[in-house]
Amino acid sequence: MVSVKLALIQLRTANEKAKNLKRARELVLQASSQGAQIALLPETFNMTYNIDDFEQFAEPIDTANPSETIQALSSMAKEARLYLVGGSILERRTAADGTTSIFNTVTVWDPTGKLIAQQSKLHLFAIDYNGQYENEGDVLTAGAGSVGEFSTPWGRFGFGVCFDCRFPELAMIAARNGCIGMLYPAAFTKNKGEVHWDLIMRTRAVDNLIFVAGCNPAFDEKSRYLACGNSMVVDPFAKVVAAAGYEEGVVVADMDLGLIDAARSSIPVYSQRRFDLYPDVAHQPTKPPATGLGFTTQFGSAGGDYSYGGGNTGGQGFSFSNTDGGNKGAGWMNSGTGDDDHKTRGGYQNQSLRPVTIKQLLDIPVVNTDMPIVLDGEEVKQVTFVGVIRTITPQAINITYGLEDGTGLIDLRVWNSDSAQDDNDANMDGDDGMQTMHADPKLVIGQYARVYGELKFFNGKRHVNVHRIRPVTDHNEITYHGMSATYVHLTKVNGPPPAQGGAGQAKSAGHGGVTDFVQNSMYSAQGAGGMGGDVVGLGPVHMAVIASIKTHSQSPDGVQIQTIQQVLSGKFQRQQVFAAIDELVADGHLYNTIDETYVQATDSSM
């Protein structure tokens, strides 16, 4: 069982900041002693909630020059050695012209005391009814951007603030971005909010089949603000697994992450969504901060070795490396898993194929079967990478290859139903009906191979379901792939590079260095007779097919195969065109749309 312990710190707040911070520290340390790995504080935990006091309690969020609360939160997380969702605090921001604004902001801290995420309240509470008036917008500014998210070793979590929990779209976006839980620091009142509190927490959980937790201040009959307490953790089946009463204290919940898979297997809302009938609110997911790809490519002197993560090859060399991140999603292929992506997750218009490193795949938090897989904040379907075969394990229903690229090692599974490619048919033989697949004789231990496939998770472990695997015959492809993965990653993180210019042209901020080197190298490879063409597995017929689709596609439905054949009839034989289309579909560069007679190019080919 994969599980994580989440603590709810139901604090009884006073109107004294120092007193609240001291008591919060005591309860966070208590949670740590009870085995908590993540702790959640209430909304405005360092004060008693009162709009009239917001300006008085506001402070900047600046880790370089930490204020009283920021210093306390960082110290709590570090001392307790857990991930701390620091409730929310009133944040003062000063603009360049000297004007100030106040936000209600959540900060998230890792076990080293480092600030890893923050987001301000997106929806500001307001009421004007039966003589009662209250409007946070009179004092606060609403946050911008999208749902707050942060990563942990157990998976990603989303978060909102109090009134945000009433908006189901936020939890849906977080869940479909790959979050396993939604956390809400809150300050619901006993008089107005308690009647909805339990209902909202359970609804957000069952709607998205994730864990949901909300943390309120404790009820205090002597306080001017009557918080409702009742902090709780709800599982994907809408069962309350832990809850507090009205009193101050710590509640620790053991969240069994296997329940997410169990719920989604029982209630197939993720595979039944109809985005042809209603919009996909998670179509443009948030981008988490990316800090790199995790591989180092060494370029030696002319004629030297090209390797992933290898040692210094001598001569003049470039090295570029990052440590955590990924690329946009990859192309559509029906892997035989029963998840028809043509009909779900936004239709077939958003398909793409992206080069990655194995470390990027290994750094993706484990998700359950029906959840999208996300790299750099964008959904991944098919990926391609290059590495050396370290192990080969033939079995009755598949062959498992262990592939390593210098950034990590991952298992590849070639299934008997998915392996009928021209270059890697898997033969089967055996006695008494017990058959063992045989590996392609060209794929041997120590051989570099190019892989196209989909990342999958099973029982908390990851592997790649292979659509196609072929040997690498030109080692320039290894270097080319490294540059491709880096270029795409940096483009997704920093935005597109400046327009191509002459040698020595100045580049805008955020680019240059590695990005320019990679971009120019790729440009040279593709357009100047360098490493392009067959080095990346695409010959002249394949490139002509893709160019034809780019020219003649007038809609997301793509182009009829017959039209492509007619356009290219003067250059290539009919069977060459059809064979190239089959290979491009198998590799994920193309995909079928309306039916098998229509094809469209994935994003990486367009």
Secondary structure, DSSP 4 states (H G I P E B T S, - for coil): --EEEEEEEE----S-HHHHHHHHHHHHHHHHHTT-SEEEPPTTTTS---GGGHHHH-B---SSS--HHHHHHHHHHHHHTSEEE---EEEEEE-TTS-EEEEEEEEEE-TTS-EEEEEE-SS--EEEETTEEEEGGGTB----SS-EEEEETTEEEEE--GGGGG-HHHHHHHHHTTEEEEEEE---BTTTTHHHHHHHHHHHHHHHTSEEEEEPPPP-TTSSS-B----EEE-TTS-EEEE--SSSEEEEEEEETHHHHHHHHHS-HHHH--TTTS--TTSS------------EEE-STT--EEES----SSS--EE--SS-----------SSS--TTTSTT-GGG--EEE--HHHHHHSPP--TTSPEEETTEEESEEEEEEEEEEEEE-SSEEEEEEE-SS-EEEEEEETTT---TT----EEEETTEEEE---TT--TT-EEEEEEEEEEETTEEEEEEEEEEE---THHHHHHHHHHHHHHHHHHH-SPPPP--TT----TT-STHHHHHHHHHHHHHHSSSS-GGGGT--HHHHHHHHHHHHH--STT-EEHHHHHHHTTTTS-HHHHHHHHHHHHHHTSEEE-SSTTEEEE-GGG-
